[in-house]
Amino acid sequence: MNKKLSLVIVILAALALVNSAMALAPMGTPTAGLKTGQFRTGFDYFIGQEDIEADYGGSYGSDIYKDVQSNLFAANIGYGVCDDWEVFVRLGAADASFDEYKYESTTYDWEVGGDYGFLIGLGTKVTFLKQENLNWGALFQIHWWNSEDSSSGSYEGEGTVYWTEKLELDIYEIQVAVGPTWKVNEALSIYGGPFFQFIGGDADYCYTEDGVPVDTDSGDLKEESCFGGYVGAQWDLDPSRSVYAEFQFTGDALGFGTGIGWKF
């Protein structure tokens, strides 16, 4: 493997692992990579971490779920509308888990290990400026998924009381990125740039005792940081196959993604 690519991938992987690595979804190059009528199939993986706010409204206010960690696995299918414009869809699964939440100025322990829920994503890339070995483009993508966790137990009151607790997160995220793709040589490209992200969705909480709801809340989810940046490297193994690795960050989020794709 090219030494430059090896160095880039090692650095990105180290950063991700050191920080527990979430901007929530991989982006790849901000420029289109398919010719007119060309298809791409591939597989993406992403691990990330960030703070997410849940606004419950009224007198209760907002919780901040601290260091929400997520894993995303997805198949990626792309199509070249024309040489400078591609569209794609992702289908897969993602989870969301955290160990703490913050209410007002106090941080509480609360271990939530969300299970994997179905994920769907849609996106598009456009190349709007071509230069020698340096192309500029823009990317838009949106993803939806859900994750939930529940626990149960009992305590002694006037007899044995059986309780259950459940939290369900329905999440969507929009990312918009603009930046260059620099072709270092015939096989290696470096890409990145600034991006904007918007997170929305719902958090539904329910606590029951002996099957009777005691405490239920529903809140609106949103991100703690809107703006960030990313950098990545793509290596063309041959004219039809390529692999990539990238690192994303905002003020409250870190993430690492990698994947492989086939063009035909």
Secondary structure, DSSP 8 states (H G I E B T S, - for coil): --HHHHHHHHHHHHHHHHTT---SS----SS----TT-EEEEEEEEEEEEEEEEE--TTT-EEEEEEEEEEEEEEEEEEEEETTEEEEEEEEEE--EEEEEEETTEEEEEEEE---EEEEEEEEEEEEEEETTEEEEEEEEEEEEEEEEEEEEEEESSSEEEEEEEEEEEEEEEEEEEEEEEE-SSSEEEEEEEEEEEEEEEEEEEEEETTEEEEEEEEEEEES--EEEEEEEEEESSSSEEEEEEEEEETTEEEEEEEEEEE-
